[in-house]
Amino acid sequence: MTRIPLTQRSDIPEELQYVWDRNAASGMPANIFRLMANSPELWRQYMRMGGSVWRECGLSHQQRELVILRTAILHRSAYEWHQHVRIGRDAGLTDERIVALHNWRQSSLFSPAEKALLSYADAVNASDHPSDDVHNALAEHFDAAAIVGINLLTGWYTLTARFLGAMEAETEEPFVGWQLNG
Protein backbone atom coordinates (compact mmCIF):
# COMPACT_ATOMS: atom_id res chain seq x y z
CA MET A 1 0.00 0.00 0.00
CA THR A 2 1.29 3.44 -0.88
CA ARG A 3 2.54 5.59 1.98
CA ILE A 4 0.46 8.61 1.02
CA PRO A 5 -2.96 8.73 -0.62
CA LEU A 6 -3.48 8.44 -4.35
CA THR A 7 -5.16 11.70 -5.32
CA GLN A 8 -8.35 12.27 -7.21
CA ARG A 9 -8.85 15.04 -9.74
CA SER A 10 -11.01 16.94 -7.25
CA ASP A 11 -8.06 17.04 -4.81
CA ILE A 12 -6.11 19.31 -7.15
CA PRO A 13 -6.62 23.08 -7.38
CA GLU A 14 -8.77 23.97 -10.35
CA GLU A 15 -5.99 25.92 -12.10
CA LEU A 16 -3.80 22.77 -12.15
CA GLN A 17 -6.44 20.20 -13.10
CA TYR A 18 -5.26 20.45 -16.71
CA VAL A 19 -2.14 18.52 -15.62
CA TRP A 20 -4.41 15.70 -14.47
CA ASP A 21 -6.39 15.83 -17.69
CA ARG A 22 -3.25 15.61 -19.86
CA ASN A 23 -2.13 12.51 -17.94
CA ALA A 24 -5.51 10.77 -17.82
CA ALA A 25 -5.68 9.62 -21.44
CA SER A 26 -7.04 6.20 -20.48
CA GLY A 27 -9.22 7.39 -17.63
CA MET A 28 -6.97 7.61 -14.58
CA PRO A 29 -3.39 8.88 -14.42
CA ALA A 30 -0.72 6.35 -13.48
CA ASN A 31 -0.14 5.85 -9.76
CA ILE A 32 3.19 7.71 -9.89
CA PHE A 33 1.31 10.82 -10.98
CA ARG A 34 -1.50 10.32 -8.48
CA LEU A 35 1.16 10.20 -5.75
CA MET A 36 2.95 13.28 -7.05
CA ALA A 37 -0.35 15.14 -7.36
CA ASN A 38 -0.36 15.42 -3.57
CA SER A 39 1.90 18.38 -4.39
CA PRO A 40 0.29 19.62 -7.61
CA GLU A 41 2.77 22.39 -8.43
CA LEU A 42 5.75 20.06 -7.96
CA TRP A 43 3.99 17.46 -10.10
CA ARG A 44 3.53 20.04 -12.86
CA GLN A 45 7.21 20.98 -12.72
CA TYR A 46 8.28 17.30 -12.60
CA MET A 47 6.28 16.69 -15.79
CA ARG A 48 7.84 19.68 -17.54
CA MET A 49 11.42 18.78 -16.70
CA GLY A 50 10.93 15.03 -17.13
CA GLY A 51 9.27 15.49 -20.50
CA SER A 52 12.15 17.63 -21.69
CA VAL A 53 14.79 15.16 -20.50
CA TRP A 54 12.83 12.25 -22.03
CA ARG A 55 12.39 13.93 -25.43
CA GLU A 56 15.67 15.84 -25.71
CA CYS A 57 18.24 13.40 -24.25
CA GLY A 58 19.86 12.82 -27.65
CA LEU A 59 19.11 9.10 -27.74
CA SER A 60 16.90 6.95 -29.92
CA HIS A 61 13.73 5.66 -28.24
CA GLN A 62 15.32 2.23 -27.77
CA GLN A 63 18.53 3.65 -26.32
CA ARG A 64 16.55 5.85 -23.96
CA GLU A 65 14.55 2.90 -22.70
CA LEU A 66 17.71 0.81 -22.22
CA VAL A 67 19.03 3.50 -19.86
CA ILE A 68 15.75 3.79 -17.97
CA LEU A 69 15.29 0.04 -17.62
CA ARG A 70 18.88 -0.42 -16.48
CA THR A 71 18.38 2.33 -13.89
CA ALA A 72 15.23 0.57 -12.68
CA ILE A 73 17.22 -2.65 -12.23
CA LEU A 74 20.02 -0.92 -10.33
CA HIS A 75 17.53 0.66 -7.92
CA ARG A 76 15.23 -2.38 -7.75
CA SER A 77 12.39 -0.11 -8.82
CA ALA A 78 9.64 -2.55 -9.71
CA TYR A 79 7.26 0.26 -10.65
CA GLU A 80 9.73 1.95 -13.00
CA TRP A 81 10.66 -1.43 -14.53
CA HIS A 82 7.01 -2.41 -14.96
CA GLN A 83 6.09 0.85 -16.73
CA HIS A 84 9.14 0.99 -18.96
CA VAL A 85 8.97 -2.63 -20.10
CA ARG A 86 5.80 -1.62 -21.93
CA ILE A 87 7.33 1.62 -23.21
CA GLY A 88 10.48 -0.25 -24.26
CA ARG A 89 8.43 -2.81 -26.15
CA ASP A 90 6.55 0.01 -27.88
CA ALA A 91 9.96 1.46 -28.86
CA GLY A 92 10.90 -1.86 -30.47
CA LEU A 93 12.90 -3.58 -27.72
CA THR A 94 12.44 -7.33 -27.60
CA ASP A 95 11.80 -9.13 -24.34
CA GLU A 96 15.11 -10.94 -24.85
CA ARG A 97 17.04 -7.65 -24.89
CA ILE A 98 15.04 -6.25 -21.98
CA VAL A 99 15.78 -9.28 -19.78
CA ALA A 100 19.43 -9.27 -20.93
CA LEU A 101 19.82 -5.86 -19.25
CA HIS A 102 20.25 -7.70 -15.95
CA ASN A 103 23.59 -9.09 -17.19
CA TRP A 104 24.29 -6.85 -20.17
CA ARG A 105 28.10 -7.18 -19.93
CA GLN A 106 27.83 -10.91 -20.74
CA SER A 107 25.30 -10.43 -23.53
CA SER A 108 25.96 -10.28 -27.26
CA LEU A 109 22.60 -8.55 -27.79
CA PHE A 110 23.96 -5.03 -27.37
CA SER A 111 26.03 -2.99 -29.82
CA PRO A 112 29.31 -1.35 -28.76
CA ALA A 113 27.48 2.01 -28.51
CA GLU A 114 24.78 0.46 -26.31
CA LYS A 115 27.40 -1.19 -24.11
CA ALA A 116 29.17 2.15 -23.67
CA LEU A 117 25.79 3.70 -22.83
CA LEU A 118 24.95 1.02 -20.27
CA SER A 119 28.41 1.21 -18.74
CA TYR A 120 27.97 4.95 -18.33
CA ALA A 121 24.48 4.51 -16.81
CA ASP A 122 25.91 1.98 -14.35
CA ALA A 123 28.72 4.38 -13.40
CA VAL A 124 26.40 7.37 -12.91
CA ASN A 125 24.12 5.24 -10.76
CA ALA A 126 27.08 3.99 -8.68
CA SER A 127 28.63 7.44 -8.13
CA ASP A 128 28.52 10.91 -9.55
CA HIS A 129 31.91 10.57 -11.23
CA PRO A 130 32.27 8.00 -14.04
CA SER A 131 35.90 7.09 -14.72
CA ASP A 132 37.73 8.61 -17.67
CA ASP A 133 37.64 5.22 -19.41
CA VAL A 134 33.85 4.98 -19.09
CA HIS A 135 33.36 8.59 -20.21
CA ASN A 136 35.76 8.24 -23.15
CA ALA A 137 34.06 5.03 -24.32
CA LEU A 138 30.73 6.87 -24.33
CA ALA A 139 32.26 9.84 -26.15
CA GLU A 140 33.34 7.52 -28.98
CA HIS A 141 29.65 7.04 -29.83
CA PHE A 142 27.83 10.16 -28.61
CA ASP A 143 28.48 13.88 -28.93
CA ALA A 144 28.68 16.32 -26.02
CA ALA A 145 24.99 17.26 -26.21
CA ALA A 146 23.96 13.61 -26.01
CA ILE A 147 26.34 13.00 -23.09
CA VAL A 148 24.63 15.82 -21.19
CA GLY A 149 21.25 14.26 -22.06
CA ILE A 150 22.37 10.77 -21.03
CA ASN A 151 23.65 12.04 -17.71
CA LEU A 152 20.45 13.97 -17.00
CA LEU A 153 18.26 11.06 -18.15
CA THR A 154 20.07 8.66 -15.84
CA GLY A 155 19.87 11.09 -12.94
CA TRP A 156 16.21 11.84 -13.61
CA TYR A 157 15.21 8.19 -13.52
CA THR A 158 17.36 7.63 -10.43
CA LEU A 159 15.39 10.41 -8.74
CA THR A 160 12.16 8.84 -9.98
CA ALA A 161 13.14 5.37 -8.75
CA ARG A 162 13.95 6.76 -5.32
CA PHE A 163 10.65 8.64 -5.18
CA LEU A 164 8.72 5.51 -6.15
CA GLY A 165 10.54 3.40 -3.56
CA ALA A 166 10.09 5.90 -0.74
CA MET A 167 6.37 6.19 -1.55
CA GLU A 168 6.00 2.41 -1.96
CA ALA A 169 4.24 2.97 -5.26
CA GLU A 170 2.21 0.03 -6.50
CA THR A 171 1.78 -0.91 -10.14
CA GLU A 172 -1.68 -0.42 -11.59
CA GLU A 173 -1.86 -4.04 -12.73
CA PRO A 174 0.04 -7.17 -11.65
CA PHE A 175 3.83 -6.72 -11.83
CA VAL A 176 5.29 -7.94 -15.14
CA GLY A 177 8.18 -9.62 -13.30
CA TRP A 178 11.91 -8.95 -13.40
CA GLN A 179 12.33 -11.78 -15.93
CA LEU A 180 9.07 -10.88 -17.75
CA ASN A 181 7.31 -13.95 -16.48
CA GLY A 182 4.53 -12.16 -14.72
C-alpha angles and dihedrals in degrees: 000000000000117000094231129032123277104240129233124218090254090060091066124081111260094244090059099042089098087073089058092047093052090052097043098074093138097037106276128040117245116274092253089062094043088055093047091047088073081083101036098184092050089047090053091050092045089055093049096049095038092050091052093048091046095050101034103039092111095241133114115253091258094049091048092052092048089058093046094046092047090051089051090053093048091052095038088236103167092180094052091045092048094051096043096047086068093043090047091051090050088052090055102263114145121226088244092060093042093054091043088064088081090068102015095152090065095044128098090199095089129075121232089258091051091048090052088049093050092045089053092047090051091050094048090049092049096048140342094255118065112199120259089251092055093045093046092049089054091046090057088068107026134047125234094267091054091047089056089049093047092050093048092044091052092046092046093054091044088056090047093049091051092049091050092048095047091049092044090229115199125214116249092235132020113306113266091223131244090263093039092251097121 
